[in-house]
């Protein structure tokens, strides 16, 4: 570790080296996040944890997260793998230069050699020599509803993934572990689909205008009132695109002379919005309150560069659930820092709204906090609600200001009426206003599926990241060759998952990402876990032999 013992991670984060390979983390470091003393029921055998009671009054329940550092041997082999791929890439570029090998990638003509290049050299090199080797793992076409199971169109390539051809065959009943369908509302049957069809007959599929002109329908106003009530805020506003909700609203909230403190793992939409705002941006370590507090102190003490005038506004930007790490924001501590240093808080609940909390109202509900403690509450409808678009919630003055100054509000076309109705129906189900217990049942099922899947992966010895309650489950692969192999082998076993590598993750932290849904049954979970081991009927766990079928049936 590069971090000294004098600057160990705050809030119960402990970094320790394992001894003689006996620890669950093998020959790597283990970074654990844990608040409150709790049992080791769902931990890997003899895994060491340092339990801390830092600011215990801020948390109403145990907060447990685990991140295992890449083992040294695995890191070395991973770097070697990328190094070999890079060497062969330069060799193939040499062959392409002399027309020995055909080059399919877009590039500038010879007549444009004196122009500013359209493509950055390394990015183009990475795309044609590394990404193309495993490109078949992405952009797979499906021909069904992306529910718990889906149908995938089979395709083949005759030129090493440069182009694909459909074979006409459909792979049926692939277990969908890649979609953000947390509560199972992405279906073509049921109350949500019926309501959307009815609204389509009444209003049509599109509006053809902005909200400021002729595109403001009663269904939009009903949706915004419902969102405000669901979040527990004064007012809200809905937008037709989740990405634009961040990228177009942050520039309306901050500008020159303002400071944005952004988590290092924030989504690209938040990063783009911060850059477009013209504000000064400073990045703090992921979920590290010591790093954030240092930036807040420095900002207040030193002020703006050169002039040292006070910042007009300090905005802390974080996410509820981080979609690549599976971690949950330390919201109670961030709220405490925000109040102490008089900053504003922008919370992106794209993955947490509907998926966390006793009532499914996101990370604020999960920690039992007051929604008024968050100045700007943002979220999307593309995950738990099975729809599209996003929202901003907060004080009425904030929403009225955004209606006039947000590019996404003034220039974008209104949300499609059937999409709005899908959100209204699914949100009412979550709130229990449909007269059934379906919403509560799905929230409970999602929690049970998440805990079961995470627990079994840990018991089987896999390295997974994130919070115990996060439905996003990253399973570490590390080496570049495993990225393509894992995705292909899972599809062969009728399991659809997402594999992620550099540059979306650190170069030595490639992973597969599973998204657990309430629509998944326990039988589906068991089927996935069994197929992980290919043709093996048992799995060696630590120093003892455990029958896999018994392992899956326990608990």
N, C-alpha and C positions, 0 to 999 in steps of 0.2 A: 504494500500500500504506500502511496505517496503521502498520505496524510499522517502526521505525527500523532503520538498518543496525547500530546497536550491539546490537540484540536480535534478530539474525537467527536463524532456526530452527536448532535444535540437530541434531546427528547427520547432517550432510550436506545438510540442506534449504537450498536456495538460492532466493531470489526475485530475478528480474532482469527488466528491461523489454526488450522486443524492439526492434530497431533497423530503422526504415524499412520495416517489413513484410516483411523478408527472412527472418526467423526463422520456424520452423514454427508458433510460437504466435501469429503474426499481430500484432495490436495489443494483446495481453493480456500479463499476467504469467504466468510459468511457475514453478511450485513443484515442485522435483524432490527426490526422496528417493533417495539412492544411497550404498551402502557398498561399498567396494572399486573399484579401477579396472577397467573392463571395456570390451569392444568396443562399437561403436555399431551393430552389425549389424541390430538390430530397432528402431532409433530412427527417428524421422522425419528427413527430410533436413536437415542442418546444425543440428539442434536442439542448443542449448547445454546442457551438463550440468556441474555442479560435483561432482566426485567427492571424497569425504572418507574418511578412515581413522579416524574417531572410534570408539574402542573396537573396533578390528578383531578383537581376540581373542575377542569375544563372538559373532562370526558365523562360521559355517563355510562360508557360500556368499554370493554377492552378493545384496544386498537392494535391489531397485529398485522404486520407486513414482513415479508421475507424476500431478500435479494441476495442470491449467492454469487459472489464474485467468480469470474471465469477462472477455472483451475489453470495453473501455470503451464502445464504440459499441453492442455487443450489450446491455450492462447498461442503458444509457440507453433503448434501444428496448424492452427488456423492461419496465422501469418504466413507460414510456409506454403499453405494451399493457395492463398491469394498471390503470393510471390510467383509460384509456378504458373498460375493462370496468366499473370501479367507478362511473364517471359514468353509464353506461347502466344500471347496476344501480339507482342511486338514482332514475333516471328511471322505470324499470319499477316500482319500489316505489311511486312517486307514482301511477302509473296503477293499480296494484293497490289502493291506498288508496281511490281513488274508483271502484272496481269497473269500471274501463275494461278492465283485464286480469284474468283469473281467476288467483287464487293457489292453488296446489296444496299448498303446504308447511304442515306442522303448526304451529299457533300457539295462543296462549291465547284463550279466549273473552272477550267484552267484560265479562262478569260477574266475571272473574278478574283484572281490570286492577290491583287493589290487592294481589294476591298476589305472592310472590317469583317472578320469571319462570323458567319451566322451561328456556328456551333463551337462551344468551348472544347478545346482539344481533349482534356481528360474525360469529360462527360461523354463525348463521342466515342472515345476509346473504350470506356467502361461499358457503354451500351452494346457496341458491336462485338466485343470480345469476351465479356463476362455475363452480362444480362441475357444476351441472346442464347447462351447455352442452356438456360433454365427458363426461358420465356414461356414455355408451354404450361407453366404452373399458374399463370395469371390470365385474366381476360377470357376465361372459359365461358362459352355461351350456355345459358340454361334455357329450358323451354317449358317451365312450369312456375307455379307460385313458389317463392323462396321461403317455404315454411320449415317445419321440422325435417321434412324430406323434400328432395327436389329431383328433377330430371336434367341431366347434363348432356349436351350435344357432343358426340364424339368427333374428334378431328385428328388429322394426321399432318405431318410435315415431311416434305421430300428434300428440303434444303436447310436443314439444321435450324428450324424455328424462325426462319426469316418470313415465311408465309405458311398459312394453314389451309387445309381443305376439309370440308365436312364429309364424313363417310356416309351420312344418312342414317347412322345408328344412334340411338338414344340410350344412355345409361340410366336406367330407372332406379328410383328409390334410393338416391344418394343421401345419406344423413348429412344434413346441413349444419356444420359447425363454424361457418364463416360469416353468416349474416348477423346483423345487429337486431335480430328479432326477439328481443329480451322477453317480452310478455306474450309472444305468439299471435299478435294482431295482424301480421302480414299474411292474410289468407283471402281466398276468393269466395268464402262462404261465411255465414254467421251474421250477427247483428251489424257489425261495421260495414261489411260488403253490401248488405241489403240497404242500409241507410245511404251509402254512397251512390248506389244505383238510383235510388229514389230522387236524390238531389240532382243527379245528372239529367234525369228526365225533366226536372223542373227548371234548372238553370243552364244546362249545357256543360260542356267540359272545360271551357275557358271563358275568361272575362273580356280580354282584349283591351284593357285600359288599366291605368294606375289607380290607386286608392284615392288620390287627390282629384281625379277627374270623374270618370263614370264607372269606376271599378269597385266601388265600396258597396258591398252587399250586406243584407241583414245577417247572413250566415257568418260573415267576417266579424261583425260586431258581437254576435253571440259567442263566437269563439274567443274573442279577446276578453270578454267579461268572465267566461268560464276559466280561462288561463289565470286571470288575476285571483279568482276565488280559489283555484287549485293551489296556487303558489302562496297565497296568504299575503298578497301585496295590494297596493292601492289601484294600480292600473297595469296594463300590458299592451303589447303590440305584436302582431304576427307578420311574418315575412315569408315570401315564397321559396327562399333558398337558405339552407342552414349555413353554408360557407359565407354567403354574403351578409348574413346577420352579424357575423363578427367583422369581416373585412370592410364593410361599409358603415358600421355604426361606431366602431372605435374612433375613426377619424372625425366623427361628429362630436365626440365627447372630449377629446384631447387635441392639442395642437402645439405649436411652437411655444416654448417656455414651460411645458409640462413634462413630467417624468413618468415613464411607465416601467414598473418593476415586474418582469415576466419570468415565470418558471422556465427553466431550460428545456423542458420537454413539452411545452405548449404546442398545440396544433398549428398547422400551417396557416389556417385562417386567422388565428390570433396574431401570429407573427406578421402576416401581411397587413392586417389592420393597423398594428402598431407602427409599421414602417410607413404606411400611407398617411398616418396622422401627422408626421413631421415632428413628433415628440422625441425627446431623448429616451433611449431604451437602455436599461441595464438588466442583466440576467442574473438570477440567483439559482443556486444549486437546487436540484429537484427535491421538493418537500423538506428543505433544510431551513428551519426557522432561524438558526444562527446566522446563516448567510443572508437571509431576508432582513433580519433586524440590523445587521451591519450596514446594508445598503440604505435602509431607512435612516439610520443615525447619520451616516455620511451625507445623505441628501439634505437633511435638516441643518447639519452643522456647516457644510460648505456651500450649499445653495447651488445656483447655476454656474457652469464654467465661466471663467473670466470675470463676469460681473459679480458673482457671488450673491446675487439677489435671490430671495426665496422662490422656490418653484411655485408656479401658479396653481399647480395641481399635481398630486402624486397618486397614481393609479396602480394598484396591485392586480395583476391578471393571472388567474389560476383556472384549472379545470377541476371538475368533480371527480371523475374517473379518468385516468390517463390510459388511452386506448392501446398503447404499445407496452406499457409496463404492468397494467392491471392494478395500479396503486390508487389509493383514495387520498384526496387532499386533506391535510391536517387543518381543517377549517376552524375548529375552536381556537387554535393558537394563532392562526392568521387573523381572525376577527379580533383577538386580544391585541395583537400588534397594530392592526389597523386603527383601533380605538386609541391606543396609547400614543401613536404618532400622527393622528389626525389625517390619515390617508383615506382614499376611496378604494372599494373592492369590486372588481369585475369577476363574476363567477360563471364559467362556461359549464353547464350541466348537460352537455350533449349526450353523454353516455350514462349519466347517473340519474337523470330525471326518469321516473317510472321504474327504475331498476333498483333503487336504494330507498331505505326508509320504511317504517311500519306501514305508512299509507302510500308508499311509492312516490313521494314528493321530492325525491332527490337527496343530495348530501346534506342539505340543511335539516331536513326531516330525519335523516339518519343519525345526526349528532344531537338532535333535539334542540336546535338553535332557533332564535327568532328570525324570521325572514327579513325583518327590518334592519338586521345587522349587516346584510349584504346590500350594497348600494345599487348594483346593476346585476340582475339575475338573467342569465341567457341560457337558452337550451334549444334543442332541435326536436323535430317530430319524426325524424327518419329512423329512429331506433325503436324505442319502446312503444310508439304509437302506430308503427307500420305505415307511415305517411311520408310527407315531405315538408320542408320549410323549417323555420325557426321562430323564436320569440325573444322579446326583451321585456322583463318585468321590473317594476320598482315604483317609486313615488310618481304621483300624477304629473307633477311638474317636469320630471324627467321624460316621461312618455310624450307629453305635449310638445316638448322641445324636439324630440326625435322625429315626430310626425312632420315637422317643418324643415328640419335640417339634415336628416339622414338621406343619403343618396338611395339607399335601398327602399326607403319609404316613398320618396318623391318620384323616382324615375322607373322603378321596377313594376312590372305587371302584377296585378293582384293574384293572390293564391287561388288556384283552381277550386271551384265550389265543392266537387266531390272529395277533394283532398281535405278541405276544411271540415267537411262533415265526417270523414273518417276520423279526424282528430277529436272532434266533439264527442262522437259516440264512444271511442276507446277511452277518452278521459273520463267520461261519465261512468263507464264500467269500472275503471280504477277507483273512482270516488264512491262507488256503490250506489250511484243515483239511478241506475237502470233497474233497481228492484231485485237484483240478484247478488249472490256472493261470488260471482265469477272473478271480479277484480282481486278480491282478497285471496281467493284460491290460487290465482296465477302468481301473485306476489309471493305467497308461501311456497309454491312449487318452484319458482325461480331460485329462491333462497336455498331450498333443499337440494336442488340439482347442482347449484354452485358449490355448496359445502361437500356434497358427495363426490363430485368430479375432482375437486381439488384434493380432497383427502385421499382418494384412491390413487391419484397420480403420485402423491408424496409417498404413500405406502409402497408403491411399486419402484421407488427409487429415482423417479424423474426429477429434474430441477425445474421448478416453476417459479414465476415471479408474481408479486403483487399481494394485495390484501385478501384475507380469507373470505371476505364478503363480496369480492368483486367478480361479476360474471365474465369478465375478460380474463382469460387464463393463458398467459404466454408460457410455452414449453420450450426450453432452451435447446438449440441444435448446435450452435457455435460454428461448425466448419462449413465452408461454402458448398462442398459436394453434397452435404446432407440436406441442403435447402431443396434442391431439385428432387433428390431421391425420396425425401419424406413426402412431398406433395404428390408425386407420382404413385408411390406405394399406397398412400391413403386412398387415392381415387380408385386404385385397383381393388381396394377392399370396400368400395362404396361409401367412402367417407370424404366429404368435401371440407377442406380446411384452408386456411390462409398461411402461407409461409412468407417470412419477411427477412430481408438481409440488408446489407450496406447498400445505399446510404441512408435508408430509412431507420436503421439501427446502428449502433457502434459496430465497427468492423469485426470485432470478436464476440458479438452478442447476437448472432442470427438466431431466429426463433420461429416456431409455429405458434399461431395465435388461435385459440379456440374461444368462441362466443357461446356461452351457455344460454339456453332459452327455456322458458316455462313450458313450451310445446314439446320439449324432449321428454321422453319417458325414461324411467330407470332402466328398462330393457335396452333402450338405445345407448344409454351411458355404458352399460355392461358390455354391449356389443363392441363399442369403440375401444374400451379398455382391453378386451380380449384380443382384438385384432392388432393392437400395438405390438404384441409379441409374436406375430406371424404364426408359425406352426408350433410354437412352444406351448406346452400345457402347464408348465410351471415356471416360476421366476425366482432367481436367486436374490434374496433380499438380505443385505448385510451378511452375517455369518450363519444364516439358517435358511432352510428350504421351506417355502410356503406354497401350497397348492393354490394356483391362481383362482380357480373356481371358488374355493373356500374364502379367499381374500375378498372377492367381489361380493360374495353373499353375506359377509359379516357387516353388521351395522346398517 
